Amino acid sequence: MTLCKILPAESWRRAGDVVPWSEDDERDGFMHLSTLEQVLDTARRHFPGRRDLVALEIDEGAIADPVIYERSRSGALFPHLYGSLPRSAVIRVTGLAWTDGGYSFVSCDT
């Protein structure tokens, strides 16, 4: 399955062999991920108006640490990574463009 991680483009450019955790990830003790079907709504809900975001598309099978699907407050199942996300698991990086109160995928140069 393809999973996604939303992060600022600059964080992705500075990433080494491991994708960095966000402050929210650190606080909660796991890396927040979304499925490909969830990522645009996740971006809209948690990052409204941001213009510096990318979505990392991730091959779940290339992650060694546990990915656990857990219920959100709304009841939807979201993937949470309890460990490291290796850069090598990222299969594509897509820009997120904010327009009309939501996000869409756009090509990016990172």
Jmol script that loads the backbone (N, CA, C; Angstrom):
load data "model"
ATOM      1  N   MET A   1       0.851  -1.177   0.000  1.00  0.00           N
ATOM      2  CA  MET A   1       0.000   0.000   0.000  1.00  0.00           C
ATOM      3  C   MET A   1       0.895   1.238   0.000  1.00  0.00           C
ATOM      4  N   THR A   2       0.400   2.289  -0.641  1.00  0.00           N
ATOM      5  CA  THR A   2       1.104   3.567  -0.646  1.00  0.00           C
ATOM      6  C   THR A   2       0.616   4.418   0.519  1.00  0.00           C
ATOM      7  N   LEU A   3       1.547   4.861   1.339  1.00  0.00           N
ATOM      8  CA  LEU A   3       1.260   5.763   2.444  1.00  0.00           C
ATOM      9  C   LEU A   3       1.831   7.128   2.115  1.00  0.00           C
ATOM     10  N   CYS A   4       1.436   8.143   2.876  1.00  0.00           N
ATOM     11  CA  CYS A   4       1.920   9.498   2.637  1.00  0.00           C
ATOM     12  C   CYS A   4       2.315  10.167   3.941  1.00  0.00           C
ATOM     13  N   LYS A   5       3.333  11.008   3.843  1.00  0.00           N
ATOM     14  CA  LYS A   5       3.753  11.866   4.946  1.00  0.00           C
ATOM     15  C   LYS A   5       3.783  13.292   4.421  1.00  0.00           C
ATOM     16  N   ILE A   6       3.106  14.190   5.117  1.00  0.00           N
ATOM     17  CA  ILE A   6       3.096  15.605   4.761  1.00  0.00           C
ATOM     18  C   ILE A   6       4.174  16.301   5.575  1.00  0.00           C
ATOM     19  N   LEU A   7       4.980  17.109   4.894  1.00  0.00           N
ATOM     20  CA  LEU A   7       5.964  17.894   5.625  1.00  0.00           C
ATOM     21  C   LEU A   7       6.382  19.097   4.794  1.00  0.00           C
ATOM     22  N   PRO A   8       6.970  20.102   5.432  1.00  0.00           N
ATOM     23  CA  PRO A   8       7.462  21.250   4.671  1.00  0.00           C
ATOM     24  C   PRO A   8       8.541  20.809   3.683  1.00  0.00           C
ATOM     25  N   ALA A   9       8.531  21.405   2.513  1.00  0.00           N
ATOM     26  CA  ALA A   9       9.506  21.055   1.478  1.00  0.00           C
ATOM     27  C   ALA A   9      10.936  21.207   1.993  1.00  0.00           C
ATOM     28  N   GLU A  10      11.190  22.212   2.793  1.00  0.00           N
ATOM     29  CA  GLU A  10      12.535  22.425   3.327  1.00  0.00           C
ATOM     30  C   GLU A  10      12.972  21.270   4.222  1.00  0.00           C
ATOM     31  N   SER A  11      12.066  20.708   5.006  1.00  0.00           N
ATOM     32  CA  SER A  11      12.407  19.552   5.837  1.00  0.00           C
ATOM     33  C   SER A  11      12.804  18.360   4.974  1.00  0.00           C
ATOM     34  N   TRP A  12      12.114  18.183   3.863  1.00  0.00           N
ATOM     35  CA  TRP A  12      12.454  17.095   2.944  1.00  0.00           C
ATOM     36  C   TRP A  12      13.827  17.346   2.311  1.00  0.00           C
ATOM     37  N   ARG A  13      14.091  18.579   1.890  1.00  0.00           N
ATOM     38  CA  ARG A  13      15.388  18.884   1.279  1.00  0.00           C
ATOM     39  C   ARG A  13      16.544  18.645   2.256  1.00  0.00           C
ATOM     40  N   ARG A  14      16.319  18.881   3.529  1.00  0.00           N
ATOM     41  CA  ARG A  14      17.375  18.719   4.541  1.00  0.00           C
ATOM     42  C   ARG A  14      17.466  17.292   5.080  1.00  0.00           C
ATOM     43  N   ALA A  15      16.508  16.448   4.737  1.00  0.00           N
ATOM     44  CA  ALA A  15      16.478  15.082   5.283  1.00  0.00           C
ATOM     45  C   ALA A  15      17.693  14.293   4.817  1.00  0.00           C
ATOM     46  N   GLY A  16      18.219  13.504   5.732  1.00  0.00           N
ATOM     47  CA  GLY A  16      19.312  12.601   5.388  1.00  0.00           C
ATOM     48  C   GLY A  16      18.745  11.256   4.971  1.00  0.00           C
ATOM     49  N   ASP A  17      19.275  10.205   5.560  1.00  0.00           N
ATOM     50  CA  ASP A  17      18.826   8.845   5.239  1.00  0.00           C
ATOM     51  C   ASP A  17      17.496   8.492   5.877  1.00  0.00           C
ATOM     52  N   VAL A  18      17.064   9.312   6.851  1.00  0.00           N
ATOM     53  CA  VAL A  18      15.819   9.079   7.570  1.00  0.00           C
ATOM     54  C   VAL A  18      14.976  10.346   7.514  1.00  0.00           C
ATOM     55  N   VAL A  19      13.684  10.201   7.228  1.00  0.00           N
ATOM     56  CA  VAL A  19      12.754  11.338   7.193  1.00  0.00           C
ATOM     57  C   VAL A  19      12.518  11.817   8.617  1.00  0.00           C
ATOM     58  N   PRO A  20      12.663  13.125   8.862  1.00  0.00           N
ATOM     59  CA  PRO A  20      12.516  13.624  10.232  1.00  0.00           C
ATOM     60  C   PRO A  20      11.075  13.586  10.724  1.00  0.00           C
ATOM     61  N   TRP A  21      10.941  13.399  12.030  1.00  0.00           N
ATOM     62  CA  TRP A  21       9.636  13.483  12.686  1.00  0.00           C
ATOM     63  C   TRP A  21       9.285  14.956  12.882  1.00  0.00           C
ATOM     64  N   SER A  22       8.005  15.266  12.846  1.00  0.00           N
ATOM     65  CA  SER A  22       7.528  16.623  13.137  1.00  0.00           C
ATOM     66  C   SER A  22       7.380  16.798  14.648  1.00  0.00           C
ATOM     67  N   GLU A  23       7.114  18.020  15.067  1.00  0.00           N
ATOM     68  CA  GLU A  23       6.850  18.268  16.491  1.00  0.00           C
ATOM     69  C   GLU A  23       5.644  17.459  16.963  1.00  0.00           C
ATOM     70  N   ASP A  24       4.602  17.381  16.129  1.00  0.00           N
ATOM     71  CA  ASP A  24       3.415  16.587  16.495  1.00  0.00           C
ATOM     72  C   ASP A  24       3.768  15.108  16.630  1.00  0.00           C
ATOM     73  N   ASP A  25       4.612  14.609  15.726  1.00  0.00           N
ATOM     74  CA  ASP A  25       5.049  13.213  15.812  1.00  0.00           C
ATOM     75  C   ASP A  25       5.781  12.970  17.125  1.00  0.00           C
ATOM     76  N   GLU A  26       6.706  13.873  17.450  1.00  0.00           N
ATOM     77  CA  GLU A  26       7.482  13.746  18.693  1.00  0.00           C
ATOM     78  C   GLU A  26       6.558  13.753  19.910  1.00  0.00           C
ATOM     79  N   ARG A  27       5.595  14.659  19.900  1.00  0.00           N
ATOM     80  CA  ARG A  27       4.649  14.771  21.023  1.00  0.00           C
ATOM     81  C   ARG A  27       3.836  13.493  21.196  1.00  0.00           C
ATOM     82  N   ASP A  28       3.389  12.911  20.076  1.00  0.00           N
ATOM     83  CA  ASP A  28       2.482  11.770  20.139  1.00  0.00           C
ATOM     84  C   ASP A  28       3.196  10.415  20.196  1.00  0.00           C
ATOM     85  N   GLY A  29       4.502  10.395  19.906  1.00  0.00           N
ATOM     86  CA  GLY A  29       5.264   9.161  19.998  1.00  0.00           C
ATOM     87  C   GLY A  29       5.199   8.260  18.787  1.00  0.00           C
ATOM     88  N   PHE A  30       4.721   8.787  17.671  1.00  0.00           N
ATOM     89  CA  PHE A  30       4.676   8.040  16.413  1.00  0.00           C
ATOM     90  C   PHE A  30       4.625   9.037  15.267  1.00  0.00           C
ATOM     91  N   MET A  31       5.006   8.570  14.070  1.00  0.00           N
ATOM     92  CA  MET A  31       4.937   9.415  12.888  1.00  0.00           C
ATOM     93  C   MET A  31       3.534   9.323  12.301  1.00  0.00           C
ATOM     94  N   HIS A  32       2.897  10.480  12.159  1.00  0.00           N
ATOM     95  CA  HIS A  32       1.574  10.550  11.556  1.00  0.00           C
ATOM     96  C   HIS A  32       1.691  10.357  10.050  1.00  0.00           C
ATOM     97  N   LEU A  33       0.967   9.392   9.534  1.00  0.00           N
ATOM     98  CA  LEU A  33       0.917   9.126   8.102  1.00  0.00           C
ATOM     99  C   LEU A  33      -0.536   9.128   7.662  1.00  0.00           C
ATOM    100  N   SER A  34      -0.738   9.132   6.360  1.00  0.00           N
ATOM    101  CA  SER A  34      -2.070   9.024   5.766  1.00  0.00           C
ATOM    102  C   SER A  34      -1.988   8.027   4.626  1.00  0.00           C
ATOM    103  N   THR A  35      -3.133   7.493   4.242  1.00  0.00           N
ATOM    104  CA  THR A  35      -3.171   6.730   3.005  1.00  0.00           C
ATOM    105  C   THR A  35      -3.235   7.735   1.857  1.00  0.00           C
ATOM    106  N   LEU A  36      -3.025   7.267   0.664  1.00  0.00           N
ATOM    107  CA  LEU A  36      -3.104   8.148  -0.502  1.00  0.00           C
ATOM    108  C   LEU A  36      -4.498   8.770  -0.615  1.00  0.00           C
ATOM    109  N   GLU A  37      -5.507   8.023  -0.231  1.00  0.00           N
ATOM    110  CA  GLU A  37      -6.880   8.524  -0.293  1.00  0.00           C
ATOM    111  C   GLU A  37      -7.153   9.581   0.787  1.00  0.00           C
ATOM    112  N   GLN A  38      -6.425   9.560   1.880  1.00  0.00           N
ATOM    113  CA  GLN A  38      -6.658  10.477   3.006  1.00  0.00           C
ATOM    114  C   GLN A  38      -5.822  11.749   2.965  1.00  0.00           C
ATOM    115  N   VAL A  39      -4.729  11.756   2.217  1.00  0.00           N
ATOM    116  CA  VAL A  39      -3.712  12.790   2.385  1.00  0.00           C
ATOM    117  C   VAL A  39      -4.199  14.208   2.092  1.00  0.00           C
ATOM    118  N   LEU A  40      -5.014  14.404   1.063  1.00  0.00           N
ATOM    119  CA  LEU A  40      -5.467  15.772   0.757  1.00  0.00           C
ATOM    120  C   LEU A  40      -6.381  16.312   1.851  1.00  0.00           C
ATOM    121  N   ASP A  41      -7.248  15.483   2.386  1.00  0.00           N
ATOM    122  CA  ASP A  41      -8.106  15.922   3.486  1.00  0.00           C
ATOM    123  C   ASP A  41      -7.283  16.168   4.747  1.00  0.00           C
ATOM    124  N   THR A  42      -6.291  15.319   4.997  1.00  0.00           N
ATOM    125  CA  THR A  42      -5.400  15.524   6.146  1.00  0.00           C
ATOM    126  C   THR A  42      -4.690  16.864   6.028  1.00  0.00           C
ATOM    127  N   ALA A  43      -4.185  17.176   4.854  1.00  0.00           N
ATOM    128  CA  ALA A  43      -3.503  18.458   4.644  1.00  0.00           C
ATOM    129  C   ALA A  43      -4.459  19.621   4.891  1.00  0.00           C
ATOM    130  N   ARG A  44      -5.670  19.516   4.373  1.00  0.00           N
ATOM    131  CA  ARG A  44      -6.655  20.594   4.543  1.00  0.00           C
ATOM    132  C   ARG A  44      -6.994  20.808   6.017  1.00  0.00           C
ATOM    133  N   ARG A  45      -7.161  19.725   6.750  1.00  0.00           N
ATOM    134  CA  ARG A  45      -7.558  19.827   8.160  1.00  0.00           C
ATOM    135  C   ARG A  45      -6.434  20.330   9.074  1.00  0.00           C
ATOM    136  N   HIS A  46      -5.216  19.889   8.803  1.00  0.00           N
ATOM    137  CA  HIS A  46      -4.125  20.140   9.743  1.00  0.00           C
ATOM    138  C   HIS A  46      -3.108  21.193   9.290  1.00  0.00           C
ATOM    139  N   PHE A  47      -3.149  21.563   8.011  1.00  0.00           N
ATOM    140  CA  PHE A  47      -2.193  22.539   7.488  1.00  0.00           C
ATOM    141  C   PHE A  47      -2.872  23.587   6.612  1.00  0.00           C
ATOM    142  N   PRO A  48      -4.020  24.126   6.997  1.00  0.00           N
ATOM    143  CA  PRO A  48      -4.758  25.024   6.103  1.00  0.00           C
ATOM    144  C   PRO A  48      -3.936  26.246   5.703  1.00  0.00           C
ATOM    145  N   GLY A  49      -3.919  26.501   4.392  1.00  0.00           N
ATOM    146  CA  GLY A  49      -3.273  27.694   3.866  1.00  0.00           C
ATOM    147  C   GLY A  49      -1.775  27.619   3.689  1.00  0.00           C
ATOM    148  N   ARG A  50      -1.134  26.564   4.160  1.00  0.00           N
ATOM    149  CA  ARG A  50       0.325  26.460   4.021  1.00  0.00           C
ATOM    150  C   ARG A  50       0.681  26.294   2.551  1.00  0.00           C
ATOM    151  N   ARG A  51       1.726  26.950   2.143  1.00  0.00           N
ATOM    152  CA  ARG A  51       2.128  26.916   0.733  1.00  0.00           C
ATOM    153  C   ARG A  51       3.510  26.314   0.533  1.00  0.00           C
ATOM    154  N   ASP A  52       4.008  25.644   1.554  1.00  0.00           N
ATOM    155  CA  ASP A  52       5.369  25.094   1.493  1.00  0.00           C
ATOM    156  C   ASP A  52       5.406  23.587   1.723  1.00  0.00           C
ATOM    157  N   LEU A  53       4.322  22.893   1.412  1.00  0.00           N
ATOM    158  CA  LEU A  53       4.210  21.480   1.771  1.00  0.00           C
ATOM    159  C   LEU A  53       4.454  20.541   0.602  1.00  0.00           C
ATOM    160  N   VAL A  54       4.970  19.365   0.936  1.00  0.00           N
ATOM    161  CA  VAL A  54       5.059  18.266  -0.014  1.00  0.00           C
ATOM    162  C   VAL A  54       4.429  17.033   0.630  1.00  0.00           C
ATOM    163  N   ALA A  55       4.009  16.118  -0.215  1.00  0.00           N
ATOM    164  CA  ALA A  55       3.517  14.815   0.240  1.00  0.00           C
ATOM    165  C   ALA A  55       4.512  13.764  -0.239  1.00  0.00           C
ATOM    166  N   LEU A  56       5.079  13.047   0.713  1.00  0.00           N
ATOM    167  CA  LEU A  56       5.960  11.939   0.375  1.00  0.00           C
ATOM    168  C   LEU A  56       5.097  10.711   0.166  1.00  0.00           C
ATOM    169  N   GLU A  57       5.214  10.079  -0.976  1.00  0.00           N
ATOM    170  CA  GLU A  57       4.527   8.812  -1.213  1.00  0.00           C
ATOM    171  C   GLU A  57       5.497   7.705  -0.831  1.00  0.00           C
ATOM    172  N   ILE A  58       5.030   6.790  -0.004  1.00  0.00           N
ATOM    173  CA  ILE A  58       5.886   5.822   0.667  1.00  0.00           C
ATOM    174  C   ILE A  58       5.405   4.407   0.371  1.00  0.00           C
ATOM    175  N   ASP A  59       6.344   3.534   0.059  1.00  0.00           N
ATOM    176  CA  ASP A  59       6.042   2.113  -0.102  1.00  0.00           C
ATOM    177  C   ASP A  59       6.013   1.481   1.288  1.00  0.00           C
ATOM    178  N   GLU A  60       4.819   1.149   1.769  1.00  0.00           N
ATOM    179  CA  GLU A  60       4.689   0.584   3.114  1.00  0.00           C
ATOM    180  C   GLU A  60       5.542  -0.666   3.288  1.00  0.00           C
ATOM    181  N   GLY A  61       5.691  -1.455   2.237  1.00  0.00           N
ATOM    182  CA  GLY A  61       6.480  -2.679   2.310  1.00  0.00           C
ATOM    183  C   GLY A  61       7.965  -2.445   2.507  1.00  0.00           C
ATOM    184  N   ALA A  62       8.430  -1.217   2.288  1.00  0.00           N
ATOM    185  CA  ALA A  62       9.856  -0.891   2.440  1.00  0.00           C
ATOM    186  C   ALA A  62      10.182  -0.335   3.820  1.00  0.00           C
ATOM    187  N   ILE A  63       9.199  -0.346   4.722  1.00  0.00           N
ATOM    188  CA  ILE A  63       9.408   0.149   6.087  1.00  0.00           C
ATOM    189  C   ILE A  63       9.581  -1.053   7.007  1.00  0.00           C
ATOM    190  N   ALA A  64      10.699  -1.080   7.733  1.00  0.00           N
ATOM    191  CA  ALA A  64      10.970  -2.209   8.627  1.00  0.00           C
ATOM    192  C   ALA A  64      10.234  -2.092   9.956  1.00  0.00           C
ATOM    193  N   ASP A  65      10.080  -0.855  10.454  1.00  0.00           N
ATOM    194  CA  ASP A  65       9.440  -0.649  11.760  1.00  0.00           C
ATOM    195  C   ASP A  65       7.920  -0.767  11.639  1.00  0.00           C
ATOM    196  N   PRO A  66       7.226  -0.997  12.766  1.00  0.00           N
ATOM    197  CA  PRO A  66       5.786  -1.234  12.720  1.00  0.00           C
ATOM    198  C   PRO A  66       4.963  -0.023  12.254  1.00  0.00           C
ATOM    199  N   VAL A  67       4.044  -0.293  11.332  1.00  0.00           N
ATOM    200  CA  VAL A  67       3.009   0.668  10.940  1.00  0.00           C
ATOM    201  C   VAL A  67       1.705   0.092  11.480  1.00  0.00           C
ATOM    202  N   ILE A  68       1.056   0.850  12.345  1.00  0.00           N
ATOM    203  CA  ILE A  68      -0.177   0.383  12.982  1.00  0.00           C
ATOM    204  C   ILE A  68      -1.310   1.317  12.581  1.00  0.00           C
ATOM    205  N   TYR A  69      -2.410   0.736  12.135  1.00  0.00           N
ATOM    206  CA  TYR A  69      -3.584   1.522  11.756  1.00  0.00           C
ATOM    207  C   TYR A  69      -4.442   1.725  12.994  1.00  0.00           C
ATOM    208  N   GLU A  70      -4.614   2.994  13.358  1.00  0.00           N
ATOM    209  CA  GLU A  70      -5.351   3.322  14.574  1.00  0.00           C
ATOM    210  C   GLU A  70      -6.462   4.310  14.260  1.00  0.00           C
ATOM    211  N   ARG A  71      -7.515   4.257  15.055  1.00  0.00           N
ATOM    212  CA  ARG A  71      -8.674   5.127  14.851  1.00  0.00           C
ATOM    213  C   ARG A  71      -8.375   6.555  15.276  1.00  0.00           C
ATOM    214  N   SER A  72      -8.808   7.482  14.448  1.00  0.00           N
ATOM    215  CA  SER A  72      -8.707   8.901  14.790  1.00  0.00           C
ATOM    216  C   SER A  72      -9.945   9.288  15.594  1.00  0.00           C
ATOM    217  N   ARG A  73      -9.999  10.545  16.004  1.00  0.00           N
ATOM    218  CA  ARG A  73     -11.174  11.022  16.749  1.00  0.00           C
ATOM    219  C   ARG A  73     -12.458  10.863  15.936  1.00  0.00           C
ATOM    220  N   SER A  74     -12.327  10.960  14.609  1.00  0.00           N
ATOM    221  CA  SER A  74     -13.509  10.830  13.754  1.00  0.00           C
ATOM    222  C   SER A  74     -13.871   9.369  13.472  1.00  0.00           C
ATOM    223  N   GLY A  75     -13.015   8.446  13.918  1.00  0.00           N
ATOM    224  CA  GLY A  75     -13.294   7.026  13.721  1.00  0.00           C
ATOM    225  C   GLY A  75     -12.582   6.408  12.538  1.00  0.00           C
ATOM    226  N   ALA A  76     -11.951   7.228  11.669  1.00  0.00           N
ATOM    227  CA  ALA A  76     -11.236   6.703  10.512  1.00  0.00           C
ATOM    228  C   ALA A  76      -9.924   6.061  10.957  1.00  0.00           C
ATOM    229  N   LEU A  77      -9.497   5.036  10.233  1.00  0.00           N
ATOM    230  CA  LEU A  77      -8.214   4.390  10.516  1.00  0.00           C
ATOM    231  C   LEU A  77      -7.090   5.134   9.802  1.00  0.00           C
ATOM    232  N   PHE A  78      -6.049   5.493  10.562  1.00  0.00           N
ATOM    233  CA  PHE A  78      -4.882   6.167  10.003  1.00  0.00           C
ATOM    234  C   PHE A  78      -3.634   5.367  10.334  1.00  0.00           C
ATOM    235  N   PRO A  79      -2.688   5.308   9.388  1.00  0.00           N
ATOM    236  CA  PRO A  79      -1.434   4.614   9.657  1.00  0.00           C
ATOM    237  C   PRO A  79      -0.511   5.465  10.526  1.00  0.00           C
ATOM    238  N   HIS A  80       0.060   4.841  11.535  1.00  0.00           N
ATOM    239  CA  HIS A  80       1.027   5.487  12.425  1.00  0.00           C
ATOM    240  C   HIS A  80       2.293   4.638  12.414  1.00  0.00           C
ATOM    241  N   LEU A  81       3.422   5.287  12.210  1.00  0.00           N
ATOM    242  CA  LEU A  81       4.705   4.590  12.167  1.00  0.00           C
ATOM    243  C   LEU A  81       5.399   4.722  13.508  1.00  0.00           C
ATOM    244  N   TYR A  82       5.662   3.594  14.120  1.00  0.00           N
ATOM    245  CA  TYR A  82       6.359   3.547  15.405  1.00  0.00           C
ATOM    246  C   TYR A  82       7.825   3.181  15.142  1.00  0.00           C
ATOM    247  N   GLY A  83       8.543   4.134  14.594  1.00  0.00           N
ATOM    248  CA  GLY A  83       9.952   3.910  14.277  1.00  0.00           C
ATOM    249  C   GLY A  83      10.411   4.882  13.217  1.00  0.00           C
ATOM    250  N   SER A  84      11.387   4.454  12.460  1.00  0.00           N
ATOM    251  CA  SER A  84      12.025   5.318  11.469  1.00  0.00           C
ATOM    252  C   SER A  84      11.449   5.114  10.073  1.00  0.00           C
ATOM    253  N   LEU A  85      11.393   6.219   9.334  1.00  0.00           N
ATOM    254  CA  LEU A  85      11.000   6.170   7.934  1.00  0.00           C
ATOM    255  C   LEU A  85      12.254   6.392   7.092  1.00  0.00           C
ATOM    256  N   PRO A  86      12.782   5.327   6.484  1.00  0.00           N
ATOM    257  CA  PRO A  86      13.987   5.499   5.672  1.00  0.00           C
ATOM    258  C   PRO A  86      13.670   6.252   4.377  1.00  0.00           C
ATOM    259  N   ARG A  87      14.562   7.115   3.995  1.00  0.00           N
ATOM    260  CA  ARG A  87      14.399   7.876   2.755  1.00  0.00           C
ATOM    261  C   ARG A  87      14.194   6.933   1.565  1.00  0.00           C
ATOM    262  N   SER A  88      14.817   5.773   1.620  1.00  0.00           N
ATOM    263  CA  SER A  88      14.717   4.809   0.524  1.00  0.00           C
ATOM    264  C   SER A  88      13.296   4.268   0.336  1.00  0.00           C
ATOM    265  N   ALA A  89      12.411   4.421   1.335  1.00  0.00           N
ATOM    266  CA  ALA A  89      11.016   3.971   1.209  1.00  0.00           C
ATOM    267  C   ALA A  89      10.157   4.979   0.458  1.00  0.00           C
ATOM    268  N   VAL A  90      10.673   6.189   0.248  1.00  0.00           N
ATOM    269  CA  VAL A  90       9.926   7.236  -0.458  1.00  0.00           C
ATOM    270  C   VAL A  90      10.026   6.977  -1.960  1.00  0.00           C
ATOM    271  N   ILE A  91       8.877   6.777  -2.590  1.00  0.00           N
ATOM    272  CA  ILE A  91       8.862   6.453  -4.017  1.00  0.00           C
ATOM    273  C   ILE A  91       8.551   7.656  -4.898  1.00  0.00           C
ATOM    274  N   ARG A  92       7.965   8.699  -4.308  1.00  0.00           N
ATOM    275  CA  ARG A  92       7.672   9.912  -5.072  1.00  0.00           C
ATOM    276  C   ARG A  92       7.418  11.057  -4.111  1.00  0.00           C
ATOM    277  N   VAL A  93       7.771  12.256  -4.552  1.00  0.00           N
ATOM    278  CA  VAL A  93       7.511  13.472  -3.787  1.00  0.00           C
ATOM    279  C   VAL A  93       6.638  14.370  -4.657  1.00  0.00           C
ATOM    280  N   THR A  94       5.512  14.790  -4.097  1.00  0.00           N
ATOM    281  CA  THR A  94       4.546  15.596  -4.825  1.00  0.00           C
ATOM    282  C   THR A  94       4.268  16.871  -4.044  1.00  0.00           C
ATOM    283  N   GLY A  95       4.206  17.996  -4.757  1.00  0.00           N
ATOM    284  CA  GLY A  95       3.858  19.250  -4.099  1.00  0.00           C
ATOM    285  C   GLY A  95       2.379  19.286  -3.760  1.00  0.00           C
ATOM    286  N   LEU A  96       2.036  20.116  -2.767  1.00  0.00           N
ATOM    287  CA  LEU A  96       0.637  20.332  -2.394  1.00  0.00           C
ATOM    288  C   LEU A  96       0.331  21.807  -2.592  1.00  0.00           C
ATOM    289  N   ALA A  97      -0.640  22.085  -3.424  1.00  0.00           N
ATOM    290  CA  ALA A  97      -1.021  23.468  -3.724  1.00  0.00           C
ATOM    291  C   ALA A  97      -2.331  23.803  -3.028  1.00  0.00           C
ATOM    292  N   TRP A  98      -2.344  24.918  -2.281  1.00  0.00           N
ATOM    293  CA  TRP A  98      -3.538  25.387  -1.574  1.00  0.00           C
ATOM    294  C   TRP A  98      -4.339  26.288  -2.504  1.00  0.00           C
ATOM    295  N   THR A  99      -5.574  25.901  -2.805  1.00  0.00           N
ATOM    296  CA  THR A  99      -6.474  26.719  -3.616  1.00  0.00           C
ATOM    297  C   THR A  99      -7.904  26.457  -3.186  1.00  0.00           C
ATOM    298  N   ASP A 100      -8.693  27.492  -3.153  1.00  0.00           N
ATOM    299  CA  ASP A 100     -10.130  27.367  -2.872  1.00  0.00           C
ATOM    300  C   ASP A 100     -10.433  26.581  -1.598  1.00  0.00           C
ATOM    301  N   GLY A 101      -9.637  26.764  -0.558  1.00  0.00           N
ATOM    302  CA  GLY A 101      -9.912  26.113   0.721  1.00  0.00           C
ATOM    303  C   GLY A 101      -9.518  24.658   0.806  1.00  0.00           C
ATOM    304  N   GLY A 102      -8.722  24.185  -0.146  1.00  0.00           N
ATOM    305  CA  GLY A 102      -8.280  22.797  -0.114  1.00  0.00           C
ATOM    306  C   GLY A 102      -6.953  22.638  -0.825  1.00  0.00           C
ATOM    307  N   TYR A 103      -6.474  21.435  -0.873  1.00  0.00           N
ATOM    308  CA  TYR A 103      -5.193  21.124  -1.522  1.00  0.00           C
ATOM    309  C   TYR A 103      -5.399  20.247  -2.743  1.00  0.00           C
ATOM    310  N   SER A 104      -4.455  20.366  -3.659  1.00  0.00           N
ATOM    311  CA  SER A 104      -4.370  19.460  -4.805  1.00  0.00           C
ATOM    312  C   SER A 104      -2.903  19.112  -5.007  1.00  0.00           C
ATOM    313  N   PHE A 105      -2.665  18.011  -5.680  1.00  0.00           N
ATOM    314  CA  PHE A 105      -1.299  17.586  -5.981  1.00  0.00           C
ATOM    315  C   PHE A 105      -0.771  18.388  -7.155  1.00  0.00           C
ATOM    316  N   VAL A 106       0.491  18.788  -7.064  1.00  0.00           N
ATOM    317  CA  VAL A 106       1.178  19.468  -8.172  1.00  0.00           C
ATOM    318  C   VAL A 106       2.590  18.906  -8.253  1.00  0.00           C
ATOM    319  N   SER A 107       3.200  19.051  -9.415  1.00  0.00           N
ATOM    320  CA  SER A 107       4.590  18.600  -9.518  1.00  0.00           C
ATOM    321  C   SER A 107       5.478  19.533  -8.699  1.00  0.00           C
ATOM    322  N   CYS A 108       6.600  19.013  -8.265  1.00  0.00           N
ATOM    323  CA  CYS A 108       7.520  19.853  -7.494  1.00  0.00           C
ATOM    324  C   CYS A 108       8.943  19.543  -7.918  1.00  0.00           C
ATOM    325  N   ASP A 109       9.844  20.418  -7.533  1.00  0.00           N
ATOM    326  CA  ASP A 109      11.230  20.283  -7.970  1.00  0.00           C
ATOM    327  C   ASP A 109      12.162  19.810  -6.858  1.00  0.00           C
ATOM    328  N   THR A 110      11.610  19.156  -5.815  1.00  0.00           N
ATOM    329  CA  THR A 110      12.483  18.662  -4.747  1.00  0.00           C
ATOM    330  C   THR A 110      12.856  17.226  -4.967  1.00  0.00           C
TER     331      THR A 110
END
end "model"
wireframe off; spacefill off
backbone 0.3
color backbone group
